[in-house]
Structure formats: structure tokens, C-alpha cells
Amino acid sequence: MKGQSENKIVVVQNIIDRVFNIILLSVSILFLCVGIYALIDNHLVVKEADIPDSLKKLAMADRAYPDIRELQRTNEDIVAWLTLDDTPIDYPITQSKDNAKYLTVDYKGEHSIAGNPFVDHRNDFLNDNYTVIYGHRMNRNKMFGSLVEYVDSSYLQKHRRGTITTTKGTFELEVISYSVEDVTKTKIYDLASIRNGKNKEIIKSIIEGGSTVNGSYPAERLQSDEVNGWQLILLSTCDKDSRHYRDVLLLRIGEEL
């Protein structure tokens, strides 16, 4: 009887071991599937942030710079094309009646997790002297994910120029500074009160927040009355460390090309 009892115990233990191994294998397969799905999903999301060559060809045609009016046949909300030389930032820019649409809609007006860079709806884009453009922080430096590179002053100096094309023409861009801003404290998004005539205040606020600054712009110049006549663009994206912080790049619009 004792031997039979011991045999039964061994059989039960073997069954338990097999069940445990099956459960462990099932859980492992599940985690593997989740991991594979996450990799595929991440690839597809990043892929959505790419601008197809066909659009670039349409935008350029036989011109040196994009034809915005031609692009507006694709989507009337396209208002500009922004390029920062030798960086991943090379995108059509949209604007709608709110700041929600292009968080999940691409330049064609179709649903996309990557969205599309867009001008703040409160801006009179072609006339304000301070304009905010938002874009998602994407992996692999897609969309505005590469803004964080500007924390390195040497990177800023090497990538401080670009262009913006609108229906008014193509204009030079030059980076002034990069910083990380606390949205609960900064006033740089208060466009109702600062989008015109307050450049000096905007620049002071950003510089005082701890910035990487273009060496071509000494502090005394950035705090002179001269800056109030400049046209500025702020590129803004979420900071990786907190939902309350934003990586921002301040640029000056220069001469028409």
C-alpha cells in the first residue's frame, strides 16, 4: 500500500510539473507574441512619419523649393514646408481650426498615429511675428524627435540653418536656441498675448530657462529692441522625461531666397 501511495504521489507531481511547464511555455509564447507585435507596431508608427518621395517630387517639381499651392491640391490645410538642413526635419506643415486634428491626421488628411507637424490654430501664420509649430516626438528621430539633438552646442552650430516655404515665398531660417520648457510655468504658449510685439520677452524667457544658444547671437543682441521686429518660429515637441515639459527650438526667419 505504501508503494502504491508513493507511486500516486509521483504521478501527481509529474502531472503538476507538466501543467506548470505548459503554462510557462504558454506565457513565454504570449510574451514573445506581444514583443513581436510591439516591434511591428513601432515600425509601422515610425513608417507613418515618413514623407513619401512622390510628395517631395510633387512639392519640388522643376523648382528649387516646394510649390505650396500645388501641395494644397493634396490638402488645403498645408501652409508651408519646413526644412532644417542636414537633419530629419523636412516636412509639410499644416494648420486647422484647432490643435487636435493633426495630432492623429497626416498631411493627406488621413488618420495616422504619427500625425503631422502643424501651426497653432491661434496664429495668423503669414503675418504674426511669433509662430508656434507642434510635432510629435517620434522614435528614430522622426518628425520632431531630432530636436533633442540641439542640446549639444556643437550640433546646433552645425545644423543651425534651414528654410521655410509658404505661399509668399521661401525664406532662410536660423536657429537661435534650444531649451526644455515647463508648460506649467512658461508663457511662450500664451499666444493670445505674446504673438506680436513681445519677441524680447519670449527670447528672455527661453534663454533664462537654460538654453543651448547659437553663438552668432550674443546675449546683448538678444535683449536689444531689435528682436521685436524679427519673425520667430518655435518648434515644440514633448520632452521624453515628463508630460509637463517640452523640447523647443527657437528660429528666426531671415531673407527671402
TIROSE-880677 format. One line per field, with one value per residue (C-alpha): y, x, z. Coordinates in nm, 4 decimals, padded with zeros to 6 digits, m for minus. Each point is the difference from the previous one (the first is absolute). Layout:
N
Y = Y,...
X = X,...
Z = Z,...
***
This chain:
257
Y = 00.0000,00.2348,m00.0602,00.0716,00.3264,00.1075,m00.0829,00.2083,00.2917,m00.0290,m00.0095,00.3075,00.1846,m00.0865,00.1280,00.3215,00.0433,m00.0504,00.2449,00.2538,m00.0448,00.0436,00.3171,00.1304,m00.0762,00.1677,00.3126,00.0104,m00.0279,00.2732,00.2372,m00.0835,00.0819,00.3252,00.0925,m00.0764,00.1998,00.2949,m00.0039,m00.0163,00.2677,00.2293,m00.0522,00.0843,00.3105,00.1244,m00.0816,00.2209,00.2931,m00.0345,00.2324,m00.1963,00.0950,00.0544,00.2919,00.1506,m00.0256,00.1637,00.2670,00.0791,m00.0783,00.2112,00.2557,00.0510,00.0091,m00.1549,00.1313,00.0498,00.0809,m00.3280,m00.1851,00.1620,m00.2069,m00.3001,00.1703,00.3626,00.0045,m00.0154,00.3473,m00.0477,m00.2312,00.0052,m00.1281,00.0112,m00.0722,m00.3405,m00.1087,m00.2313,00.3039,00.0372,00.0126,00.1660,00.2124,00.0121,00.2222,m00.0570,00.1653,m00.1793,m00.1569,m00.3523,m00.1010,m00.0551,m00.1904,m00.3046,00.1097,00.0047,00.2548,m00.1725,00.0455,m00.3724,m00.1624,m00.0566,m00.0586,00.2035,00.3020,00.2910,00.3131,00.2859,00.3713,00.1082,00.0848,00.3374,00.1186,00.2176,m00.2002,00.2338,00.3167,m00.0632,00.0646,m00.2980,m00.3359,m00.3356,m00.3267,m00.3292,m00.3502,m00.3431,m00.1282,m00.3221,m00.2798,m00.0083,00.3822,00.0086,00.3025,00.2320,m00.2782,00.1468,00.3317,m00.1477,m00.0200,00.3781,m00.0286,m00.0496,00.3420,m00.1463,m00.1661,00.3307,00.1833,m00.2646,m00.0136,00.3567,00.0791,m00.0969,00.1318,00.0510,00.0261,00.1583,00.1424,00.3227,m00.1581,m00.1862,00.1530,m00.0752,m00.1401,00.0233,m00.1729,00.2343,m00.2448,m00.3328,m00.0490,m00.2175,00.1904,m00.0734,00.0506,00.0721,00.3012,00.1336,00.2662,m00.0814,m00.1755,00.2919,00.1138,00.2148,00.2512,m00.0546,m00.0927,00.3576,00.2682,m00.2164,m00.1706,00.1468,m00.1527,m00.3356,m00.0217,00.1098,m00.2645,m00.2774,00.1021,00.0347,m00.3509,m00.1471,m00.0341,m00.1009,00.3234,00.0698,00.1703,00.2458,00.1625,00.1639,00.0636,00.3775,m00.0357,m00.2401,00.2534,00.3031,00.1628,m00.1275,m00.3430,00.1363,00.0472,m00.3562,m00.2777,m00.3013,m00.3636,m00.2348,m00.3744,m00.1913,m00.3691,m00.2057,m00.0591,m00.3687,00.0384,00.1626,00.0922,00.3460,00.0853,00.0874,00.0036,00.3241,00.1428,00.3727,00.1161,00.3328,00.0493,00.1789,00.1247,m00.1328,m00.2279
X = 00.0000,00.2807,00.1617,m00.3276,m00.0424,00.3515,m00.0648,m00.3189,00.1918,00.2641,m00.2720,m00.1722,00.3309,00.0759,m00.3428,00.0528,00.3444,m00.1417,m00.2840,00.2467,00.2307,m00.2947,m00.1078,00.3579,00.0367,m00.3340,00.0967,00.3374,m00.1679,m00.2460,00.2814,00.1850,m00.3096,m00.0513,00.3646,m00.0231,m00.3228,00.1606,00.2945,m00.2286,m00.2284,00.2942,00.1348,m00.3373,m00.0431,00.3491,m00.0685,m00.3088,00.2266,00.1868,m00.0857,m00.0155,00.2331,m00.3045,m00.1122,00.3487,00.0128,m00.3411,00.1093,00.3191,m00.0913,00.2437,00.0364,00.2822,m00.2538,m00.3444,m00.3095,m00.2454,m00.2950,00.0532,00.0162,m00.3260,m00.1682,00.0927,m00.1231,m00.1097,00.1247,00.3640,00.1405,00.3777,00.2951,00.2630,00.3553,00.2926,00.3100,00.1661,m00.2567,m00.3043,m00.2304,m00.1304,m00.3804,m00.3107,m00.1648,m00.3765,m00.2429,m00.3633,m00.2650,00.1213,00.3139,m00.1426,m00.0555,00.3589,00.0965,m00.1550,m00.0376,00.2769,00.0774,m00.2511,m00.2800,m00.0058,00.0109,00.3551,00.1454,00.3027,m00.2146,00.1714,00.1840,m00.2487,m00.0231,m00.1863,m00.3544,00.0204,00.2798,m00.0569,00.2740,00.1223,m00.0311,00.0855,00.3574,m00.0062,m00.1386,m00.0101,00.0229,m00.0671,00.1133,00.0122,00.3214,00.0474,00.2534,00.3041,m00.0013,m00.3127,m00.2315,00.1303,00.1858,00.3341,m00.0520,00.1672,00.3270,00.0234,00.0855,00.3557,00.1406,00.2283,m00.3007,m00.1864,00.2853,00.0201,m00.3774,m00.1085,m00.1399,m00.3061,m00.2839,m00.3730,m00.2123,m00.3468,m00.2306,00.1984,00.3316,00.2970,00.1874,00.3203,m00.0221,00.2636,m00.0124,00.0268,m00.0256,m00.1164,m00.1511,m00.2318,m00.3037,m00.2393,m00.3493,m00.1393,00.2288,00.1012,m00.1991,00.1352,m00.3258,m00.2194,m00.0483,m00.2990,00.2300,00.3495,m00.0249,00.0751,00.2272,00.1341,00.3019,00.2358,m00.2044,m00.0232,00.3739,00.0838,m00.2313,00.1529,00.3622,m00.0448,m00.1436,00.3395,00.0630,00.2487,00.0487,00.1340,00.3345,m00.0846,m00.2540,00.1695,m00.2155,m00.0006,m00.1415,m00.2714,m00.1090,00.0080,m00.3127,00.1097,m00.1512,m00.3545,00.0053,00.1103,m00.2282,00.0465,m00.1064,m00.0086,00.0117,m00.1483,m00.0173,m00.0517,00.3048,00.0755,00.0171,m00.3303,m00.3390,00.0472,00.3141,00.0601,00.3127,m00.0059,00.2131,m00.0177,00.0743,00.0175,m00.1451,00.2520,00.0239,m00.2056,00.1993
Z = 00.0000,00.0867,m00.3398,m00.1788,00.1907,m00.0899,m00.3659,00.0053,00.1505,m00.2726,m00.2701,00.1460,00.0216,m00.3631,m00.1064,00.1963,m00.1571,m00.3478,00.0593,00.1414,m00.3011,m00.2391,00.1811,00.0017,m00.3718,m00.0759,00.1941,m00.1766,m00.3399,00.0989,00.1013,m00.3207,m00.2059,00.1906,m00.0598,m00.3708,m00.0255,00.1803,m00.2406,m00.3039,00.1406,00.0768,m00.3516,m00.1543,00.2168,m00.0887,m00.3646,00.0108,00.0883,m00.3304,m00.2866,m00.3273,m00.2827,m00.2226,00.2158,00.0010,m00.3793,m00.0227,00.2442,m00.1894,m00.3633,m00.2040,00.2767,00.2493,00.2860,00.0639,m00.1772,00.2862,m00.2239,m00.1837,00.3321,00.1069,m00.2705,00.2148,00.3168,00.0276,00.3620,m00.1141,00.0654,m00.0234,m00.0439,00.2751,m00.0408,00.2415,m00.2062,00.0493,00.2608,m00.0173,00.0181,m00.3547,00.0119,m00.1361,00.2696,00.0503,00.1884,00.0941,00.2147,00.3136,00.1456,00.0112,m00.3620,m00.1115,00.3114,m00.1703,m00.3643,m00.2618,m00.2718,m00.2317,00.2525,00.0821,00.3433,00.1233,00.3461,m00.1089,m00.0867,m00.1761,00.1168,00.0288,00.0726,00.3136,m00.1076,00.1776,m00.2283,m00.3046,m00.1628,m00.2711,00.2031,00.3679,00.1088,00.2384,m00.1155,00.1793,m00.1951,00.1786,m00.0966,00.1621,00.1563,m00.1989,00.0356,m00.2309,m00.0123,m00.2158,m00.0048,00.2760,00.1810,m00.1071,00.1824,00.3069,m00.1967,00.0279,00.3693,m00.1305,m00.0884,m00.2680,m00.1649,00.0086,m00.1685,m00.2734,m00.0572,00.0579,m00.3439,m00.1957,m00.2128,00.0221,m00.3111,00.0070,m00.2635,00.0434,m00.0972,00.1485,00.2915,00.1865,00.3516,00.2706,00.3376,00.2976,00.2903,00.1379,00.3443,00.2094,00.1260,00.2877,m00.1452,00.3465,00.0374,m00.3416,m00.1834,m00.3457,m00.0963,00.1058,m00.3588,00.0791,00.1683,m00.1450,m00.3673,m00.1086,00.1437,00.2834,m00.1577,00.2572,00.2822,m00.1767,m00.0615,00.3542,00.1441,m00.2100,00.0535,00.3760,00.0118,m00.0815,m00.3688,m00.2617,m00.1933,m00.3473,00.0504,m00.2782,00.2329,00.2999,00.3066,m00.0442,m00.3502,00.1134,00.2596,m00.2281,m00.1400,m00.3428,00.0675,00.0233,m00.3772,m00.0752,m00.1186,00.2280,m00.0197,00.2980,m00.0702,00.2925,00.0924,00.3164,00.2159,00.0615,00.3793,00.0848,m00.1397,00.1548,m00.1976,m00.3641,m00.2145,m00.1960,m00.2776,m00.0653,m00.3545,m00.1774,m00.3479,m00.2189,m00.3556,m00.2908,m00.2297
***
